[in-house]
Amino acid sequence: MISFCCRACGSTSGRLILDLGSQPLANNLLTAADLAKPEPKFPLRLALCETCWLLQITDIVPPVELFSEYLYFSSFSDAMLRHSAAAVAQHLREFQLGRDSFVVEIASNDGYLLKNFVAAGVPCLGIEPAANIAQVARAQGIETLCQFFGTTTARQLADTGRRADLILGNNVFAHAPDTNDFVAGLAALLKPAGRVALEFPYACDLIEHVEFDTIYHEHVFYFTLTALGPLLARHELEMINVERLPIHGGSLRLFAARRGVYPIQPAVTALLAEEQAKGVGSSRYYDDFGDRVRRIRTDLLKLLAELKTAGKSVAAYGASAKGSTLLNFYGLSADTLDFVADRSTAKQGRLTPGTHLPIVAPEELTKRQPDYALLLTWNFAEEILRQQQAFRAAGGKFIVPLPEVRVV
């Protein structure tokens, strides 16, 4: 690469892995009035640091542009609600949290997770930068601080005696462009014997299952344990345990603490060894990723062209950020897709970024009954297929685009 500087270790040795072209902000859903205005687009390129082996995008959009107002509400997903409730139950049990404990969640969204701690009587605080979402959480009785997380916020809380026994960060770690400031904030906010639990899409699953649509401007980083060890060590933290999770196409739940406080569990050693055997700490592991992405694009575009030639109608399901990446990279618009159905009432009535497809309620699938629906939120396929039994019973079929194109 001509110009590269790793946002974690500062190395200038980097390599371009995938160029997804110029893309709109994935969650910047439009109104009809917005169509008269220029729609900002930014390069979306994935690079690999060849010093610390951290995958990252090269072109950063300021977080205030991405998160000050946000239209993703976690509570609209039944799968996320079940996942978060199970996680809280596990944390309560394993860490013996109670009324004398203090839990902080970074990017707490609408309180979908913290409400479980509230119900258990455990004091907690949400930190959520999107004012509209923070307001929803507060309305549910969840104390929420509306600002971005970093060392400044962490020290403000620590200085007032609000250090945490447990810090949670679900699908936020990858969003913070200044990852050193984020991790330093974790260290500043943590009690001496506290723990951190971070969930994020696993970069090995992204590479091996061709999950390129996980890449968008909000996701600055794509983590492996190989890359995370040095980042945490820089701030006197270390990985103490890890769990592999099926959610979002494959995620990790990583536990960290101050160095030397807790023993390192075998799961960490085993996954690091697995990554080493795969060659994660080398360029060759990432060599053919771009070719595989382009091959799947060719397969889907060929299928859609055949369906349209045969006179079949096609819609889409899931006005998600990952869907935006796929639609814009594939060049899919109203010429191919009639509409996008989505369960979130906050998204209905808007238009998809870049492709400007109308977003409607999921009931429109059975009402309009297209022949096929492209499942953009394939990571929640089981839940959506169950919800859309009426559409399928009437003859509708779903096209699952990744990790390979298939019709169900």
Secondary structure, DSSP 8 states (H G I E B T S, - for coil): --S---TTT----EEEEEEEEEEE-TT--B-GGGGGS---EEEEEEEEETTT--EEESS---HHHHHSS----GGG-HHHHHHHHHHHHHHHHHHT--TT--EEEES-TTSTTHHHHHHTT--EEEE-S-HHHHHHHHHTT--EE-S--SHHHHHHHHHTT--EEEEEEES-GGG-S-HHHHHHHHHHHEEEEEEEEEEEEBHHHHHHTT-GGG-STT--EEB-HHHHHHHHHTTTEEEEEEEEE-GGGSEEEEEEEETTTS---HHHHHHHHHHHHHTTTSGGGGTTHHHHHHHHHHHHHHHHHHHHHTT--EEEE---HHHHHHHHHHT--TTT---EE-S-TTTTT-B-TTT--BEE-THHHHHH--SEEEES-GGGHHHHHHHTHHHHHTT-EEEE-SSS-EE-
